[in-house]
Amino acid sequence: MSCIRNRVRAAALTACGTLACFAGLAAAANFGLSNTRIALSASHSVETLVLTSQEARDVSFEVKVKRWTQKPDGAWELAPSQDLVVHPLIVKLPESGTARIRIGSLSPTVVAEQAYRIELNELPDPAAAAPGQIRMLTHVSMPVFVQPANAKPGLSMTVDRIDGGDAALVLRNIGTAYSAPAPAKLRVLDAKGKALHEGTVDSNYVLVGASLPLHAKIPASACARAATVEYTLGDAKPLVAQVSAGARRCAP
């Protein structure tokens, strides 16, 4: 079970500098979730999400559904959606108890994966905070994927630019399922396959049909001799891309 500690702090931090800050901040709700991702399909069109309270108070949440897509620069776009059926939309989580949310798809048969995010927003409870306190509210965003049969990611990579300190890469997902974040390794090789640089790269989701630009720091000495770049996501087979002459931006 995943323990959720996502906190909305912006409003509280904005208020600092006032007398209210001397009273301190009241912690947001702390609870567990039975899933961290949900996958729906024609053969599994409904899932139950279980919330387990770790609080000595009752907590309520509002549930919203957002369609999830990615811009060409990899940024997320979230738009309200009615494609999923969620019940209830207001969840009451009792003190040290559990609550259940049913999540289903109206169109579970798809050719390409559809991505959504279920948002749980803690509702304010004026009685829960002492006078003068600012209570932080929990916000949780969980991915939900409606998938075709035998869905799997299909990543490809190109080298957009390589210069004296940076390798700019672009991942593209031409598969039928999302690519999940995982530890990623990067290797820059010369024409003979000798490693000029080895390091790690932060990864993120790459949705079906989307692209994700990545940047990795490399030593200036690697630029002139770089011939190929290898990117290995988790335990997957390495992605290999050639460094074209047009992508090279080495300092003279």
Order of alpha helices (4+ residues) and beta strands (2+ residues): beta-beta-alpha-beta-beta-beta-beta-beta-beta-beta-beta-beta-beta-beta-beta-beta-beta-beta-beta-beta-alpha-beta-beta-beta
